Amino acid sequence: MANTLYGGHAAPTLEDVARVAGVSRATVSRVVNGGNLVAAQTTEAVRQAISELGYHPNRAARALVTKRTGAVAVIVPEADERVFSDPFFPQAYHGALQGFRDSDVQVVLAMAQPGDNASRMVRYLESGHVDGAIIVSHHGPALARALAQTTQPVVFVGDPETPGVCYVDVDQTTAARTATEHLIARGARRIGTITGPMDMAAATQRLRGFEEAMAAAGLDASLRADGDFSTVGGGLAAARILAECPDLDGLFVANDLMAAGAMRVIEDAGRRVPGDVLMVGFDDSAAALQTVPTLTTMTNPASELARLAAEMLIELLAGGTPQSPVMLASRLVLREST
């Protein structure tokens, strides 16, 4: 059978490499697939032949030998519209690509609906299509608990609320406390918060930080509306808060997209940001620069979080035990809304 043609020339085969290196086909296969039972001198001869011929291993054939696909997944259990509207997710995918940039591993994006049964995602990871996964954004601990019962290498971006599962995160509680303390320091006293979905650890931890700061200042922390991390959801939540407290003078919002929606509703109600209402968001996303006025916010470096998760996954795939959790600090970015 003729070899596949590249630029008019037959692509070199394993047999070609073996002939040039003066070794058997089986020896070349062991070198290509990372075997360690080959003498150093022979390994070097094979590598020189590979370089000379420009040989590239057949990925499918290699997978049969190594039991590896050469691919990992970034899994986002979110609705399509949120994945494509929230800048956190493309930044996270970019970070994962950066983490694997020095390898031949392919990084694929896989989306699952928030209501999908955890067993469905476990089946996907055990199907042999990918070698491991980075889970970005998850609702509740069910998926992490199911994966903890398998041998699949996975790393979460965000607290999986499951002992023994590797993850990387920012210190959500401290960040929310810092944001709320900033509002208090600027003179706000009737302060509300718009949370994220309360089945997510990030949302509950940010609420906790808000409540801790309010309690430390002797202020009422009950003014709250739950949101969904979307612009529309932020606007609806802000309307509920204003109906309960028309003289609101401070608002901590659990992400920038919701803050943008809240800002419009507040100004449509005849109140000014920051003149009447001081506002702090979360994520330091592009949305924070697009509001008028621009939004004071807390950093949540999606790209760096996913890059670190990729490095942890690489260590897991190599049989290691990465340090976990890896926690990053969040920083207050001052802009016009406070």
C-alpha positions in Angstrom: 0.0 0.0 0.0 1.4 3.4 -0.9 2.3 5.8 1.9 0.4 9.0 2.3 1.8 11.8 0.2 3.1 15.1 1.7 4.1 17.7 -0.8 4.6 15.0 -3.4 6.8 12.8 -1.2 5.8 9.7 0.7 5.5 10.3 4.4 8.3 8.3 6.2 7.1 5.2 8.1 8.2 3.4 11.2 10.0 0.9 8.9 11.9 3.8 7.2 13.1 5.0 10.6 14.2 1.5 11.6 16.2 1.1 8.3 18.0 4.4 8.7 18.7 3.8 12.4 19.8 0.2 11.8 17.4 -1.2 14.4 14.2 -3.2 14.4 10.7 -1.7 13.9 9.8 -2.8 17.5 12.8 -0.9 18.9 11.7 2.3 17.0 8.2 1.8 18.4 9.5 1.5 22.0 11.5 4.8 21.6 8.6 6.6 20.0 6.2 5.5 22.7 8.4 6.4 25.6 9.7 3.0 26.5 12.7 2.9 28.9 14.1 -0.5 28.0 16.3 0.8 25.1 20.0 1.6 25.4 20.9 5.3 25.3 23.0 4.9 22.2 20.2 3.1 20.3 17.7 5.7 21.5 19.9 8.5 20.1 20.3 6.7 16.8 16.5 6.4 16.5 16.0 10.1 17.4 18.5 11.1 14.8 16.7 9.0 12.1 13.4 10.5 13.1 14.9 14.1 12.8 16.6 13.3 9.5 13.4 11.8 7.9 11.0 14.2 9.5 8.9 11.3 10.8 5.7 12.0 12.7 4.1 9.2 14.7 0.6 8.1 13.8 -1.5 9.4 16.6 -4.1 6.6 16.4 -1.5 3.9 16.3 0.4 5.4 19.2 -2.8 5.6 21.3 -3.2 1.8 20.9 0.2 1.3 22.3 0.3 3.9 25.1 -3.4 3.8 26.0 -3.3 7.6 25.7 -5.2 9.8 23.2 -3.0 12.8 23.3 -6.0 15.0 24.1 -7.5 16.6 27.2 -10.8 18.3 27.7 -11.7 21.7 29.2 -15.3 20.9 30.4 -17.7 23.7 31.1 -21.0 22.6 32.6 -22.8 25.7 31.6 -25.5 26.7 29.1 -24.1 27.7 25.7 -25.3 31.3 25.9 -23.4 31.8 29.1 -20.2 30.2 27.8 -20.2 32.5 24.8 -21.2 35.7 26.6 -19.1 35.5 29.8 -15.4 36.5 29.1 -14.3 34.3 32.0 -14.7 31.1 29.8 -12.6 32.1 26.7 -9.9 33.4 29.1 -9.9 30.1 30.9 -9.7 28.1 27.7 -6.8 30.3 26.6 -5.0 29.6 29.9 -5.4 25.8 29.4 -3.9 26.1 26.0 -1.0 28.0 27.5 -0.5 25.3 30.1 -0.1 22.7 27.4 1.8 24.8 24.8 5.1 22.9 25.2 3.5 19.5 24.6 1.8 17.7 21.7 -1.5 17.4 23.7 -4.6 18.7 22.0 -6.9 20.7 24.3 -10.6 20.4 23.4 -13.6 22.4 24.7 -16.5 20.3 25.9 -19.8 21.9 27.1 -22.4 20.2 29.2 -25.7 21.7 30.4 -25.8 22.6 34.2 -28.6 20.1 34.8 -26.8 17.1 33.1 -26.4 14.1 35.4 -22.8 13.7 36.7 -22.7 10.2 35.4 -23.0 11.4 31.9 -19.8 13.5 32.2 -18.1 10.6 34.0 -19.0 8.3 31.0 -17.5 10.8 28.6 -14.2 11.0 30.6 -14.1 7.2 30.8 -14.9 6.7 27.1 -11.3 6.9 26.0 -11.7 10.1 24.0 -9.5 12.2 26.3 -6.8 11.4 28.9 -8.0 13.9 31.5 -9.9 17.1 32.0 -10.0 20.5 33.5 -13.5 21.3 34.9 -14.3 25.1 34.7 -17.4 26.2 36.5 -19.5 23.6 38.2 -22.8 23.5 40.1 -22.6 21.6 43.4 -20.2 18.8 44.4 -22.0 15.9 42.6 -19.6 15.8 39.6 -16.5 16.0 41.8 -17.8 13.3 44.1 -18.5 11.0 41.1 -15.1 11.6 39.6 -13.4 11.0 43.0 -14.7 7.4 42.7 -12.8 6.9 39.4 -9.2 6.9 38.3 -9.7 9.8 35.8 -7.1 12.6 36.1 -9.1 15.8 36.7 -8.5 19.3 38.1 -11.2 21.8 39.0 -11.0 25.5 38.6 -13.0 26.4 41.7 -13.5 24.6 44.9 -15.1 21.2 44.1 -16.2 20.8 47.8 -14.8 17.2 47.7 -11.8 16.0 49.6 -9.0 14.6 47.5 -10.0 16.3 44.3 -7.3 18.7 42.9 -8.3 22.3 42.4 -7.1 25.8 41.9 -9.0 28.9 43.0 -8.9 32.4 44.3 -9.6 33.1 47.9 -13.2 34.0 47.2 -14.2 34.9 50.8 -11.3 37.2 51.4 -11.9 38.9 48.1 -15.6 39.6 48.8 -14.7 40.8 52.3 -12.1 43.2 50.7 -14.7 44.5 48.2 -17.3 45.1 50.9 -14.8 46.8 53.3 -14.0 49.2 50.4 -17.6 50.2 50.1 -17.8 50.7 53.9 -14.6 52.7 53.9 -16.0 55.0 51.2 -19.0 55.8 53.4 -21.7 53.4 52.3 -23.9 52.0 55.0 -27.1 50.7 53.3 -25.2 48.1 51.4 -26.8 45.2 49.4 -25.3 42.3 47.5 -26.2 40.4 44.3 -25.0 36.8 44.6 -24.2 34.3 41.9 -26.2 31.0 41.7 -26.2 29.6 45.2 -25.4 26.0 44.1 -21.9 27.2 43.3 -19.1 27.4 45.9 -17.8 30.7 44.5 -21.2 32.3 45.1 -21.6 31.1 48.6 -18.1 32.0 49.5 -18.5 35.5 48.1 -21.7 35.9 50.1 -19.8 34.8 53.2 -17.1 37.4 52.7 -19.8 40.1 52.3 -21.6 39.0 55.5 -18.3 38.9 57.5 -17.4 42.5 56.5 -20.8 43.8 57.2 -20.9 42.1 60.6 -17.5 43.4 61.5 -18.7 46.9 60.8 -22.0 46.4 62.7 -24.1 46.7 59.6 -27.2 44.8 58.4 -26.2 42.2 55.8 -29.7 41.0 55.0 -30.2 43.1 51.8 -29.5 40.4 49.2 -30.9 39.2 45.9 -29.7 36.1 44.1 -28.5 36.3 40.5 -27.3 34.0 37.8 -24.0 35.6 36.7 -25.7 37.1 33.6 -26.3 40.8 32.7 -30.1 40.3 32.6 -30.0 38.5 35.9 -28.0 41.3 37.5 -30.6 43.9 36.4 -33.5 41.8 37.8 -31.8 41.4 41.1 -31.0 45.1 41.4 -34.7 45.9 40.8 -35.6 43.6 43.7 -33.0 45.3 46.0 -34.2 48.8 45.1 -37.8 47.8 45.7 -36.8 46.8 49.2 -34.3 49.6 49.9 -34.9 52.7 47.7 -32.1 54.6 49.5 -29.5 51.9 48.8 -26.0 53.5 48.9 -23.7 50.6 48.2 -23.8 47.4 46.2 -21.4 44.4 46.0 -22.1 42.3 42.9 -20.6 38.8 42.6 -19.5 39.3 39.0 -19.0 42.2 36.5 -21.7 41.1 34.0 -24.4 41.3 36.7 -22.9 44.6 37.9 -23.3 46.0 34.4 -27.0 45.0 34.4 -27.5 46.4 37.9 -25.9 49.7 37.0 -28.4 50.3 34.2 -31.4 49.5 36.4 -30.1 51.8 39.2 -29.6 54.7 36.8 -33.0 54.0 35.1 -34.5 54.4 38.6 -33.0 58.0 38.8 -30.1 57.2 41.0 -26.4 57.8 40.0 -23.3 55.6 40.3 -21.2 56.6 42.2 -23.0 59.7 43.4 -25.8 57.9 45.1 -24.7 54.3 44.9 -21.2 53.0 45.2 -20.6 49.7 43.4 -18.0 46.9 43.3 -18.0 44.0 40.9 -16.0 40.8 40.6 -13.8 39.3 37.8 -12.0 42.4 36.4 -13.4 41.4 33.0 -13.8 43.5 29.9 -17.3 44.3 31.1 -15.8 46.3 33.9 -14.3 48.7 31.4 -17.4 49.0 29.2 -19.7 50.3 31.9 -20.3 54.1 32.3 -18.9 54.8 34.8 -16.2 52.1 34.7 -16.5 49.5 37.4 -14.4 49.0 40.5 -13.9 45.2 40.8 -12.0 42.3 42.2 -9.5 40.3 40.1 -10.3 36.7 39.2 -7.6 35.7 36.7 -9.3 33.0 34.6 -6.4 32.5 32.3 -3.9 32.0 35.1 -6.2 29.8 37.1 -6.7 27.5 34.1 -2.9 27.5 33.2 -2.1 26.4 36.8 -4.9 23.7 36.5 -3.2 22.5 33.3 0.1 22.2 35.0 -1.5 20.2 37.8 -3.2 18.0 35.2 0.2 17.4 33.5 1.6 16.2 36.8 -1.4 13.9 37.4 -1.0 12.4 33.9 2.7 11.8 34.7 1.7 9.8 37.8 2.6 12.5 40.2 0.6 14.1 43.1 0.4 17.9 42.6 0.0 20.2 45.5 -3.6 21.0 46.0 -5.4 23.3 46.5 -3.4 26.1 44.8 -5.0 29.4 46.0 -4.4 32.8 44.4 -5.1 36.2 46.0 -7.6 38.6 44.5 -6.8 42.3 44.1 -9.1 45.3 44.3 -9.0 47.4 41.0 -10.2 50.9 41.7 -12.3 52.6 39.0 -15.0 55.2 38.7 -17.9 53.4 40.3 -16.5 54.0 43.8 
